[in-house]
Amino acid sequence: MELQQCYKALSRLSEQLVVEVADSRALKSCLREKETTIAELEKELNETRINAHEGGCASILFEYSSGKLISGGQDRSTKMWDTSTGSLSHSLFGCLGSVLDLAITHDSRFIIAASCSNNLFVWDVNSGRVRYTLTGRAHKVCAVDVSKVSSRHVASAAYDRTIKVWDLQKGRVEGNLCLWDIQTGKLLSEVAAHSLAITSISRNGSVVSTSGRDNLHDLFDIRSLEACGTFRATGNRMASNWSRPCISPDTIILMLALLMGPSTFGQ
């Protein structure tokens, strides 16, 4: 009787051992599959690693409804990549400083870069050319975004602690002087000041002076935005995009720093 019970116990132990061995083999097989999957994923990650920019890449985003990746870096370039192959699709040049942030319109027509050069640069994706240069900042533009409702409105933030909203359809920044109500954010008036982008604005009382890339210097009455005068120094050019005119306290003299030396104009 005792011998039969011993045989039965050995039989049960043998069955349990068989089950445990089978489970161990299954676990080993599962572990091998996971190790293989991890190795394949690591291989894919290594294959899609992109050396995008010299000096570092500051901003990336994906194009809408596409596998293309857009990157901007310290080498002042903006690039579009095919993520499936890691190959370069397009290179966008024309930015004057390191790219700090990127945005793309929802129709994927325009790419906007915020730059250390105090400007926003808007490229036409189809042509690869700069469509607009949005100026008027005194410091680096650190962030940019496009409206989720409309592809025409672009907002930017800068180190000068201000946020500006641009209208891409009106092309307002290409030489137009605009006056907004700070409390409501509404545009009060707008006037064509320069044939090219305005680089700086100075004010003294009711008089506003603007300088542009067309090397002209205009005076406006801030109350009505009526033009008071236009000045040009023959043979001279603006020293830089950041050269700012200075108006005397009595609004009689306008002083500017030009490439060929300072020039003085009488109002």
TITOR-18586 format. One record per residue (C-alpha): residue number from 1; y, x, z. Coordinates in steps of 0.1 Angstrom, whole numbers, always signed. Example, Ala and Ser with C-alpha at 12.3 -4.5 7.8 and 13.67 -1.06 7.14 Angstrom:
BEGIN
<lumke 1 <-45 +123 +78>>
<lumke 2 <-11 +137 +71>>
//
This chain:
BEGIN
<lumke 1 <+0 +0 +0>>
<lumke 2 <+24 +28 +9>>
<lumke 3 <+14 +47 -22>>
<lumke 4 <+23 +16 -44>>
<lumke 5 <+57 +14 -27>>
<lumke 6 <+63 +51 -34>>
<lumke 7 <+55 +46 -71>>
<lumke 8 <+78 +17 -73>>
<lumke 9 <+107 +37 -57>>
<lumke 10 <+100 +66 -81>>
<lumke 11 <+101 +42 -110>>
<lumke 12 <+134 +27 -99>>
<lumke 13 <+149 +62 -95>>
<lumke 14 <+136 +72 -129>>
<lumke 15 <+153 +42 -145>>
<lumke 16 <+186 +49 -128>>
<lumke 17 <+184 +85 -139>>
<lumke 18 <+179 +74 -175>>
<lumke 19 <+209 +51 -173>>
<lumke 20 <+231 +78 -158>>
<lumke 21 <+221 +103 -185>>
<lumke 22 <+229 +77 -212>>
<lumke 23 <+263 +70 -195>>
<lumke 24 <+270 +107 -193>>
<lumke 25 <+263 +112 -230>>
<lumke 26 <+286 +83 -239>>
<lumke 27 <+314 +97 -217>>
<lumke 28 <+310 +131 -234>>
<lumke 29 <+311 +115 -268>>
<lumke 30 <+343 +96 -259>>
<lumke 31 <+359 +127 -245>>
<lumke 32 <+351 +146 -277>>
<lumke 33 <+367 +118 -298>>
<lumke 34 <+398 +119 -276>>
<lumke 35 <+401 +157 -279>>
<lumke 36 <+397 +154 -317>>
<lumke 37 <+424 +127 -318>>
<lumke 38 <+448 +148 -297>>
<lumke 39 <+442 +178 -319>>
<lumke 40 <+450 +157 -350>>
<lumke 41 <+482 +144 -335>>
<lumke 42 <+493 +179 -325>>
<lumke 43 <+486 +190 -361>>
<lumke 44 <+507 +162 -374>>
<lumke 45 <+536 +170 -351>>
<lumke 46 <+535 +206 -362>>
<lumke 47 <+534 +196 -398>>
<lumke 48 <+565 +174 -395>>
<lumke 49 <+586 +198 -375>>
<lumke 50 <+619 +204 -394>>
<lumke 51 <+642 +234 -391>>
<lumke 52 <+673 +213 -399>>
<lumke 53 <+705 +232 -390>>
<lumke 54 <+718 +266 -382>>
<lumke 55 <+731 +267 -346>>
<lumke 56 <+715 +235 -335>>
<lumke 57 <+712 +198 -344>>
<lumke 58 <+736 +175 -324>>
<lumke 59 <+727 +140 -337>>
<lumke 60 <+699 +122 -355>>
<lumke 61 <+692 +86 -366>>
<lumke 62 <+669 +68 -390>>
<lumke 63 <+681 +50 -421>>
<lumke 64 <+677 +12 -419>>
<lumke 65 <+644 -1 -433>>
<lumke 66 <+635 +34 -444>>
<lumke 67 <+615 +64 -432>>
<lumke 68 <+644 +87 -440>>
<lumke 69 <+659 +107 -411>>
<lumke 70 <+696 +117 -410>>
<lumke 71 <+707 +147 -390>>
<lumke 72 <+740 +165 -383>>
<lumke 73 <+745 +199 -368>>
<lumke 74 <+768 +228 -359>>
<lumke 75 <+767 +242 -394>>
<lumke 76 <+790 +213 -405>>
<lumke 77 <+764 +197 -427>>
<lumke 78 <+747 +163 -427>>
<lumke 79 <+712 +161 -441>>
<lumke 80 <+687 +134 -451>>
<lumke 81 <+650 +141 -446>>
<lumke 82 <+617 +125 -458>>
<lumke 83 <+598 +121 -425>>
<lumke 84 <+564 +117 -443>>
<lumke 85 <+567 +152 -459>>
<lumke 86 <+594 +169 -439>>
<lumke 87 <+613 +177 -471>>
<lumke 88 <+650 +176 -476>>
<lumke 89 <+663 +146 -496>>
<lumke 90 <+701 +151 -496>>
<lumke 91 <+727 +174 -482>>
<lumke 92 <+762 +161 -475>>
<lumke 93 <+790 +186 -473>>
<lumke 94 <+828 +183 -467>>
<lumke 95 <+829 +180 -429>>
<lumke 96 <+854 +205 -414>>
<lumke 97 <+837 +209 -380>>
<lumke 98 <+804 +206 -361>>
<lumke 99 <+789 +171 -363>>
<lumke 100 <+788 +155 -329>>
<lumke 101 <+775 +120 -337>>
<lumke 102 <+763 +100 -367>>
<lumke 103 <+762 +63 -378>>
<lumke 104 <+751 +45 -409>>
<lumke 105 <+763 +11 -422>>
<lumke 106 <+737 -17 -422>>
<lumke 107 <+736 -18 -460>>
<lumke 108 <+729 +20 -460>>
<lumke 109 <+758 +26 -483>>
<lumke 110 <+779 +49 -460>>
<lumke 111 <+771 +76 -435>>
<lumke 112 <+798 +84 -409>>
<lumke 113 <+800 +116 -390>>
<lumke 114 <+821 +123 -358>>
<lumke 115 <+834 +158 -359>>
<lumke 116 <+848 +186 -338>>
<lumke 117 <+877 +188 -364>>
<lumke 118 <+892 +156 -348>>
<lumke 119 <+882 +135 -378>>
<lumke 120 <+856 +111 -390>>
<lumke 121 <+840 +117 -424>>
<lumke 122 <+825 +89 -444>>
<lumke 123 <+801 +97 -472>>
<lumke 124 <+789 +75 -501>>
<lumke 125 <+751 +78 -499>>
<lumke 126 <+747 +72 -536>>
<lumke 127 <+771 +98 -548>>
<lumke 128 <+769 +122 -519>>
<lumke 129 <+807 +126 -518>>
<lumke 130 <+832 +121 -490>>
<lumke 131 <+846 +86 -496>>
<lumke 132 <+871 +86 -466>>
<lumke 133 <+884 +110 -441>>
<lumke 134 <+895 +91 -410>>
<lumke 135 <+923 +111 -393>>
<lumke 136 <+949 +106 -366>>
<lumke 137 <+930 +121 -336>>
<lumke 138 <+944 +148 -313>>
<lumke 139 <+910 +158 -300>>
<lumke 140 <+873 +160 -309>>
<lumke 141 <+857 +127 -320>>
<lumke 142 <+826 +125 -298>>
<lumke 143 <+810 +91 -308>>
<lumke 144 <+809 +67 -337>>
<lumke 145 <+792 +34 -343>>
<lumke 146 <+792 +6 -369>>
<lumke 147 <+795 -31 -362>>
<lumke 148 <+762 -50 -359>>
<lumke 149 <+779 -79 -376>>
<lumke 150 <+798 -63 -405>>
<lumke 151 <+793 -29 -422>>
<lumke 152 <+830 -26 -428>>
<lumke 153 <+841 -20 -392>>
<lumke 154 <+836 +14 -376>>
<lumke 155 <+845 +23 -340>>
<lumke 156 <+850 +58 -328>>
<lumke 157 <+857 +75 -294>>
<lumke 158 <+874 +108 -288>>
<lumke 159 <+883 +133 -261>>
<lumke 160 <+918 +119 -262>>
<lumke 161 <+904 +89 -242>>
<lumke 162 <+910 +64 -269>>
<lumke 163 <+888 +41 -290>>
<lumke 164 <+898 +33 -326>>
<lumke 165 <+884 +7 -350>>
<lumke 166 <+886 +13 -387>>
<lumke 167 <+882 -10 -417>>
<lumke 168 <+863 +7 -445>>
<lumke 169 <+870 -20 -471>>
<lumke 170 <+908 -16 -468>>
<lumke 171 <+906 +22 -468>>
<lumke 172 <+934 +20 -443>>
<lumke 173 <+933 +56 -433>>
<lumke 174 <+941 +71 -467>>
<lumke 175 <+978 +76 -461>>
<lumke 176 <+988 +42 -445>>
<lumke 177 <+1008 +40 -413>>
<lumke 178 <+996 +12 -390>>
<lumke 179 <+1011 -4 -359>>
<lumke 180 <+987 -22 -334>>
<lumke 181 <+993 -43 -303>>
<lumke 182 <+976 -23 -275>>
<lumke 183 <+969 -53 -254>>
<lumke 184 <+953 -75 -281>>
<lumke 185 <+941 -49 -305>>
<lumke 186 <+956 -68 -334>>
<lumke 187 <+972 -51 -364>>
<lumke 188 <+1010 -59 -364>>
<lumke 189 <+1021 -42 -395>>
<lumke 190 <+1010 -16 -421>>
<lumke 191 <+1029 +5 -447>>
<lumke 192 <+1019 +30 -473>>
<lumke 193 <+1033 +63 -461>>
<lumke 194 <+1015 +90 -480>>
<lumke 195 <+993 +94 -512>>
<lumke 196 <+968 +114 -491>>
<lumke 197 <+957 +111 -455>>
<lumke 198 <+982 +113 -426>>
<lumke 199 <+976 +144 -405>>
<lumke 200 <+1000 +139 -376>>
<lumke 201 <+1025 +114 -361>>
<lumke 202 <+1055 +121 -338>>
<lumke 203 <+1079 +97 -322>>
<lumke 204 <+1113 +99 -306>>
<lumke 205 <+1127 +66 -295>>
<lumke 206 <+1127 +42 -324>>
<lumke 207 <+1120 +69 -350>>
<lumke 208 <+1085 +79 -361>>
<lumke 209 <+1078 +110 -383>>
<lumke 210 <+1045 +114 -402>>
<lumke 211 <+1031 +144 -421>>
<lumke 212 <+1004 +142 -447>>
<lumke 213 <+981 +162 -468>>
<lumke 214 <+1004 +155 -497>>
<lumke 215 <+1029 +179 -480>>
<lumke 216 <+1054 +152 -475>>
<lumke 217 <+1072 +143 -442>>
<lumke 218 <+1084 +107 -438>>
<lumke 219 <+1106 +90 -412>>
<lumke 220 <+1101 +53 -403>>
<lumke 221 <+1119 +29 -380>>
<lumke 222 <+1092 +19 -355>>
<lumke 223 <+1106 -16 -351>>
<lumke 224 <+1101 -26 -387>>
<lumke 225 <+1082 +3 -402>>
<lumke 226 <+1109 +6 -428>>
<lumke 227 <+1112 +41 -444>>
<lumke 228 <+1143 +61 -433>>
<lumke 229 <+1137 +92 -454>>
<lumke 230 <+1112 +115 -471>>
<lumke 231 <+1113 +153 -469>>
<lumke 232 <+1097 +181 -487>>
<lumke 233 <+1101 +219 -486>>
<lumke 234 <+1098 +232 -521>>
<lumke 235 <+1069 +257 -525>>
<lumke 236 <+1057 +253 -489>>
<lumke 237 <+1026 +236 -476>>
<lumke 238 <+1014 +223 -442>>
<lumke 239 <+1001 +252 -421>>
<lumke 240 <+971 +231 -409>>
<lumke 241 <+960 +195 -404>>
<lumke 242 <+972 +197 -368>>
<lumke 243 <+1008 +208 -376>>
<lumke 244 <+1030 +183 -358>>
<lumke 245 <+1067 +176 -367>>
<lumke 246 <+1093 +177 -339>>
<lumke 247 <+1123 +153 -339>>
<lumke 248 <+1154 +164 -320>>
<lumke 249 <+1166 +141 -291>>
<lumke 250 <+1196 +129 -312>>
<lumke 251 <+1172 +122 -341>>
<lumke 252 <+1194 +143 -364>>
<lumke 253 <+1170 +173 -370>>
<lumke 254 <+1134 +173 -380>>
<lumke 255 <+1115 +206 -375>>
<lumke 256 <+1081 +215 -390>>
<lumke 257 <+1058 +245 -391>>
<lumke 258 <+1048 +252 -427>>
<lumke 259 <+1026 +278 -443>>
<lumke 260 <+1055 +298 -456>>
<lumke 261 <+1074 +296 -422>>
<lumke 262 <+1093 +270 -402>>
<lumke 263 <+1116 +246 -421>>
<lumke 264 <+1144 +224 -408>>
<lumke 265 <+1155 +191 -423>>
<lumke 266 <+1186 +170 -415>>
<lumke 267 <+1181 +133 -412>>
//
